[in-house]
């Protein structure tokens, strides 16, 4: 309840405080401080919840992708990432920037991010083992892919696409095309 209230404040662009989240959640002003001693603790909990939701969407999407093709799963990961960020801009802002709290203060968030990076590394390692990659430099491919996906999501959040002539209804399709272009650039076939 309190976490949802804090998220709602963030979605509105309002200043998030423990007291205001308590007011929105209709609990006494002092009650939340037993669980969240300060704003950073509350925002860490909000980020952890956002990350759980993000992770659930990624995992559901990967479950639908063909397991034998790691590049198709890598593509599915990228598209799920961008779609989730587009549909949950406040969540994305909270888990992707340091605007709301220090990310390193949440062991759960740090661990979950590391697991997602490891997942993409495994997908690329599988692709390399199957001879699907033009380069064996997995680190550069991983960083390039992450930069592309994160950058696309960030451009959307920051409202850049209209300046590039991409209308609101075209952004998701454009994300798929850009990710396909990236994969075509790293794939052997």
N, C-alpha and C positions, 0 to 999 in steps of 0.2 A: 504494500500500500504506500509506504513512504518512498520506496524506490520509484514506483510509478509516478508519484507526485513530483519527485525531483526530475524525472525524465520529462514530464509534461512542462515543467518550468524551462528546461533546456530547449525543448521543442519550440516554445514560445519566444525564445531568445531572452528570457528574463534571467535575472541574477538568481542563481541557485544557492539557497542557504538552508540549513537544517531547520530553522524556525519557520521559514516560508513553506518548506515541504511539509512540515508538521501541520501547519494551518490548512494547507490544501488537502492533506490526508485526514483532516478532522480529528487529530489527536492532540493531547495537551502539549504545549510548547516544550516542556522539559522531558517528556517521555522519550523522544528519539535519542537524546543524548546518552541514554543507557546503552544503546546499540551503536551509535555513531557519535563519537566525542567531538567531531568537527566536520566541516564541509568536505575535506579531503576523504575522510572515511566514508561518508555518504556517497560521494562521487565514485569512489573505488567500487563500492557495492553496485552502483548504477552501471558502471563500465563492465563489471563482471557479469551482470545480468544481460547487458547488451551483447557481450562476447558469447555468452551461452546461446543466445538466440541466433547470432551470426553463425556460430559453429553448427547448430542444428540445421540451418538452411544449407550450409556447405555439405554436410554429411548426407542430407536427404537428396541433394542434387547428385552427389557422387554415387549414391546407391542406384540411381537411375542410369548412369553412364555405363557404357560397355566396359566391363572390368578388364578385358584382354587388351584394350588399347589405352596405354597411359597418356598419350597425347590428347585423346578424346576426353579423358578424365581431367587432364590439366586444363583443357578448354572449358569443361563444365565447371571446374573450380573458379576460373576467371569470370565466367558469365554469372555464376551464383554470387560471387563477391560484388560485382558491379550492380547487379539487380538488387541485392540486399542493401547496398549503400544508397541506391536511388530511392528505394522504398522506405528506408529508415534513416533519413539524413541526420537527425539528432543523435541517434545511436552511433552512426558512423563518425560523426564529429567527436563524440565523447571517447570512442576507443581508438581514434586515429590521431588525435592531437593532444598536446599537453595543456590545452586551454582550461580544462576543468580540474585537473589534478595531476600529480606526478605519477606517470605510468609505472615507474619502477617500484612504487610503494605497494603494488598489488602482486603478490607472489602468484596468485591464481591467474591473473591476466598475463603475466610474464610467461608462465608455464604454457598457457593455452596458445599464445602467439608462437612460442617455440615449437609446439606440436604442429601448428599449421604450416610453419616453414618446413619442418621435417617432412610433413606429408607431401608438399610440393617437391622437395628434394627427392623423395622416394619415387614420385611419378616420373621425374626427369631421369633418375637413375635407371628405372625400368625402361624408359624410352631409349636411352643410350644402349642398354643391354640388348634391346631388340633391333638395334641398328636404325632407329627412327630419327636420330639427330645428326645434323650436318657437322656439329662441333661437339667435342668432348668436354668443353669448358662449361660444366654445369653451373658453376658459381655465377658466371656472367649471364648465362641464360636465365637463371633464377632471379637475379637482380633486375635484368631487363624486363622479364615478365611481371615481376612485382611492381616495378616502376610504371609499366604500362597500365596495369590494372588499377593500382592505387591512383595514378595520375588521372586516368579517365574518370574514376569515381570523384576525385577531388575537383576536376574541371566541372563536372555536373553540379556538385554541391555549391561551387562558387559561381555558377550561372554563366559559364563561358560559352556554351554551345550555341546560343542564339547569335553570338558574334561570328561564329564559324558557319552560319547558315544551316544549322541543324535544329529542326523544330522539336518541340517537346515530345511529340509522338514518335519521333524517329530515333531518339537517343538510345533506347535499348537495342534496336536493330543495328545501329551504328557501333555499339559496344561489341556485338557479336562479330561484325565485319572486321573491326580493328583487331580483335583477338584472333580471328581466323587469319588475318594478314600476318600477324606476329608468328603464329604457328607455321604458316607456309614458309616463313623466313628461316625457321630453325629446323624444319623437318627435311628429311632426305627425299621424301616422296609426297 
